[in-house]
Amino acid sequence: MNWLEIAVILMVGASFGSFASLLIWRLPRELPWVSEHSHCTACAHSLGVKDLFPVFSWAFSGGKCRYCAAPVSWRYPALEVFTAVLFLGIFYQFGITLEAGCLSLLSVGFLVMFLVDLEHYILPDEMQWAVFVLGGALNYIRGFAWTDMLGGALLGLFVGAGLQNGYRYLKKRDGMGTGDVKLLAVAGFLLGVSSFPVYLISAGLLGVVTAIIWRLLGRGAVFPFGPALVLSLWWLLFFSNDSTQLISLLSKYSMQ
């Protein structure tokens, strides 16, 4: 890539990072995220172009609203920078291709779901549908068989519903949300039947790590499982060719 391409990718990535921040704020609060103009969450003043330029607007305003001086969280520029770097890494790895474009947009959806579930225990349906459609486009580009994808969706739905209802039957309380069940179906559609078993194993291991960290932080026994599902799906979509090696690695550790 030349310097112009790098600059454009970084700028587009930062812009999508800003859009991700908007979705993270509005979706769990059931606020309109298309028709409503961006505004300060403290004073409700509409934001202009000077206030919406990724990273720089936050830096030049000293991390405060220009109208009411309310502090603006550092998370906004941090997510913009992270998304920009992520976009650059994707396009560096896959080139200026439709595959890279799909993976970049999928990453935005994954970031939104990851952070929303981490804070609100919600996996928004809007993002589930977006990931479903973008993942279908990615698999079309990669030449995946539709029969394997549909079979994976049914398998994911069956496994998710089984885990949800089985836990409820044994423990007499909910242990997996409906959003997690939907995401398992979406993951099955994106990965297909053949890669779904390794997805379950890797997501389960990440779930255990999440539970341990959650308790160490004093957040209680109930933890969001969505982040583990999202990270595992993101990994396998990016490194689909390494699924066999990952299965062998996990099998080796399970036998020790």
C-alpha positions as CSV (number, residue, x, y, z in Angstrom):
1,M,0.0,0.0,0.0
2,N,1.2,3.5,-0.7
3,W,0.9,6.4,1.7
4,L,-2.3,7.8,0.2
5,E,-4.0,4.4,0.6
6,I,-2.8,4.1,4.2
7,A,-4.1,7.6,5.0
8,V,-7.5,6.9,3.5
9,I,-7.8,3.6,5.3
10,L,-6.9,5.2,8.6
11,M,-9.4,8.0,8.1
12,V,-12.2,5.6,7.1
13,G,-11.4,3.3,10.0
14,A,-11.5,6.2,12.5
15,S,-14.8,7.3,11.1
16,F,-16.3,3.8,11.5
17,G,-14.8,3.8,15.0
18,S,-16.8,7.0,15.7
19,F,-19.9,5.4,14.3
20,A,-19.3,2.4,16.5
21,S,-19.3,4.7,19.5
22,L,-22.6,6.1,18.5
23,L,-24.1,2.6,18.2
24,I,-22.7,1.5,21.5
25,W,-24.4,4.5,23.2
26,R,-27.7,4.4,21.4
27,L,-28.6,0.7,20.7
28,P,-28.9,-0.4,24.4
29,R,-30.9,2.7,25.1
30,E,-33.2,2.0,22.2
31,L,-32.5,5.4,20.7
32,P,-32.7,6.1,16.9
33,W,-29.3,5.8,15.4
34,V,-30.0,6.9,11.8
35,S,-32.5,9.7,11.9
36,E,-31.3,11.6,15.0
37,H,-28.5,14.0,14.7
38,S,-25.4,13.6,16.8
39,H,-25.5,15.7,20.0
40,C,-23.8,16.1,23.4
41,T,-25.2,13.7,25.9
42,A,-24.8,16.3,28.6
43,C,-26.3,19.4,27.2
44,A,-28.1,17.9,24.1
45,H,-26.5,20.6,21.8
46,S,-26.3,19.4,18.2
47,L,-22.7,18.7,17.1
48,G,-21.3,20.2,14.0
49,V,-18.5,19.1,11.7
50,K,-15.8,20.6,14.0
51,D,-17.1,18.4,16.8
52,L,-17.3,15.1,14.9
53,F,-13.8,14.8,13.2
54,P,-12.4,11.6,14.6
55,V,-9.7,11.9,17.3
56,F,-8.8,15.5,16.5
57,S,-12.1,17.0,17.6
58,W,-11.6,15.4,21.0
59,A,-8.0,16.5,21.2
60,F,-8.5,20.1,20.1
61,S,-11.4,20.6,22.5
62,G,-9.4,19.3,25.4
63,G,-11.6,16.3,25.9
64,K,-14.6,18.5,26.7
65,C,-17.8,19.6,25.0
66,R,-17.3,23.0,23.3
67,Y,-20.8,24.1,24.3
68,C,-21.1,23.1,28.0
69,A,-17.6,22.0,28.9
70,A,-18.8,18.6,30.1
71,P,-16.0,16.0,29.9
72,V,-16.0,13.7,26.9
73,S,-14.8,10.2,27.7
74,W,-11.4,9.1,26.4
75,R,-13.1,5.9,25.1
76,Y,-14.3,7.8,22.1
77,P,-10.9,8.6,20.6
78,A,-9.5,5.3,21.9
79,L,-12.1,3.4,19.9
80,E,-11.5,5.5,16.8
81,V,-7.8,4.9,16.9
82,F,-8.2,1.2,17.6
83,T,-10.7,0.8,14.7
84,A,-8.4,2.8,12.4
85,V,-5.4,0.6,13.2
86,L,-7.6,-2.5,12.9
87,F,-8.7,-1.5,9.4
88,L,-5.1,-0.9,8.4
89,G,-4.1,-4.3,9.6
90,I,-6.9,-6.0,7.7
91,F,-6.2,-4.3,4.4
92,Y,-2.5,-4.9,4.9
93,Q,-3.2,-8.6,5.4
94,F,-5.8,-9.1,2.7
95,G,-5.0,-6.2,0.3
96,I,-7.5,-3.7,-1.2
97,T,-10.2,-6.3,-1.8
98,L,-13.8,-6.9,-1.2
99,E,-12.8,-9.6,1.4
100,A,-10.9,-7.0,3.4
101,G,-13.9,-4.6,3.2
102,C,-16.3,-7.2,4.5
103,L,-13.9,-8.2,7.3
104,S,-13.5,-4.5,8.3
105,L,-17.2,-3.9,8.5
106,L,-17.7,-7.2,10.4
107,S,-15.1,-6.0,12.9
108,V,-17.2,-2.9,13.5
109,G,-20.2,-5.1,14.2
110,F,-18.1,-7.3,16.5
111,L,-16.7,-4.3,18.4
112,V,-20.2,-3.0,19.0
113,M,-21.6,-6.3,20.2
114,F,-18.5,-7.0,22.4
115,L,-18.7,-3.7,24.2
116,V,-22.5,-3.5,24.5
117,D,-22.7,-7.0,26.0
118,L,-19.8,-6.3,28.3
119,E,-21.7,-3.2,29.7
120,H,-25.3,-4.0,29.3
121,Y,-25.6,-7.8,28.9
122,I,-27.3,-7.2,25.5
123,L,-26.4,-8.4,22.0
124,P,-28.4,-6.0,19.8
125,D,-30.5,-7.7,17.1
126,E,-29.5,-4.9,14.7
127,M,-25.9,-6.0,15.0
128,Q,-26.7,-9.6,14.7
129,W,-28.5,-9.0,11.4
130,A,-25.6,-6.8,10.2
131,V,-23.1,-9.5,11.0
132,F,-25.3,-12.2,9.4
133,V,-25.5,-10.3,6.1
134,L,-21.9,-9.2,6.0
135,G,-20.7,-12.7,6.9
136,G,-22.9,-14.2,4.2
137,A,-21.3,-11.7,1.7
138,L,-17.8,-12.7,3.0
139,N,-18.6,-16.4,2.5
140,Y,-19.9,-15.8,-1.0
141,I,-16.6,-14.0,-1.8
142,R,-14.7,-16.9,-0.3
143,G,-16.7,-19.5,-2.2
144,F,-18.3,-21.3,0.7
145,A,-21.1,-23.8,0.1
146,W,-24.5,-22.5,1.1
147,T,-25.5,-25.9,2.3
148,D,-22.7,-26.0,4.8
149,M,-23.6,-22.5,6.0
150,L,-27.3,-23.3,6.4
151,G,-26.4,-26.5,8.2
152,G,-24.1,-24.6,10.5
153,A,-26.9,-22.1,11.3
154,L,-29.3,-24.9,12.2
155,L,-26.6,-26.6,14.3
156,G,-25.8,-23.4,16.1
157,L,-29.5,-22.7,16.8
158,F,-29.9,-26.3,18.1
159,V,-26.8,-26.2,20.3
160,G,-27.7,-22.7,21.6
161,A,-31.3,-23.6,22.4
162,G,-30.2,-26.9,24.0
163,L,-27.7,-25.1,26.3
164,Q,-30.2,-22.5,27.2
165,N,-33.0,-24.8,28.1
166,G,-30.7,-27.5,29.6
167,Y,-29.2,-25.0,32.0
168,R,-32.7,-23.6,32.9
169,Y,-33.9,-27.1,33.5
170,L,-31.0,-28.1,35.7
171,K,-30.4,-24.9,37.6
172,K,-34.0,-23.5,37.6
173,R,-32.7,-20.2,36.3
174,D,-31.4,-18.6,33.1
175,G,-27.7,-19.1,32.3
176,M,-27.6,-18.1,28.6
177,G,-29.5,-15.2,27.1
178,T,-31.5,-15.4,23.9
179,G,-29.0,-13.1,22.3
180,D,-26.3,-15.7,22.9
181,V,-28.5,-18.3,21.2
182,K,-29.0,-16.1,18.2
183,L,-25.3,-15.4,18.0
184,L,-24.5,-19.1,18.0
185,A,-26.9,-19.5,15.0
186,V,-25.2,-16.6,13.2
187,A,-21.8,-18.1,14.0
188,G,-22.9,-21.4,12.6
189,F,-24.0,-19.7,9.4
190,L,-20.7,-17.9,9.0
191,L,-18.4,-20.8,9.9
192,G,-20.4,-23.8,8.6
193,V,-20.8,-27.2,10.1
194,S,-17.1,-28.2,9.7
195,S,-15.7,-25.3,11.8
196,F,-18.5,-25.0,14.3
197,P,-17.1,-27.6,16.8
198,V,-13.8,-25.7,17.2
199,Y,-15.8,-22.5,17.6
200,L,-17.7,-24.1,20.6
201,I,-14.4,-25.2,22.1
202,S,-12.6,-21.9,21.7
203,A,-15.7,-19.9,22.8
204,G,-16.0,-22.1,25.9
205,L,-12.4,-21.6,26.9
206,L,-12.7,-17.8,26.4
207,G,-15.9,-18.0,28.5
208,V,-14.0,-19.6,31.4
209,V,-11.3,-16.9,31.2
210,T,-14.0,-14.2,31.2
211,A,-15.7,-15.7,34.2
212,I,-12.4,-15.8,36.1
213,I,-11.5,-12.2,35.3
214,W,-15.1,-11.1,36.1
215,R,-14.8,-12.6,39.6
216,L,-11.3,-11.3,40.2
217,L,-12.7,-7.8,39.4
218,G,-15.4,-8.3,41.9
219,R,-18.2,-8.2,39.4
220,G,-20.0,-11.2,40.7
221,A,-20.8,-14.7,39.4
222,V,-23.0,-13.6,36.5
223,F,-20.9,-12.6,33.5
224,P,-21.7,-11.8,29.9
225,F,-20.9,-14.7,27.6
226,G,-21.3,-12.7,24.4
227,P,-17.7,-11.3,24.4
228,A,-16.3,-14.8,24.3
229,L,-18.6,-15.8,21.5
230,V,-17.7,-12.6,19.5
231,L,-13.9,-13.0,20.0
232,S,-13.9,-16.6,19.0
233,L,-16.0,-15.9,15.9
234,W,-13.8,-13.0,14.9
235,W,-10.7,-15.1,15.3
236,L,-12.0,-18.0,13.2
237,L,-13.2,-15.7,10.4
238,F,-9.8,-14.1,10.1
239,F,-7.8,-17.3,10.4
240,S,-10.2,-19.8,8.8
241,N,-7.3,-21.6,7.2
242,D,-5.9,-22.3,10.6
243,S,-9.0,-24.2,12.0
244,T,-7.4,-27.6,11.5
245,Q,-4.3,-26.6,13.4
246,L,-6.4,-25.0,16.2
247,I,-8.4,-28.2,16.5
248,S,-5.3,-30.3,16.8
249,L,-3.9,-27.9,19.4
250,L,-7.0,-27.9,21.5
251,S,-7.2,-31.7,21.3
252,K,-3.6,-32.0,22.4
253,Y,-4.3,-29.9,25.6
254,S,-7.5,-31.7,26.3
255,M,-5.7,-35.1,26.4
256,Q,-3.0,-33.9,28.7
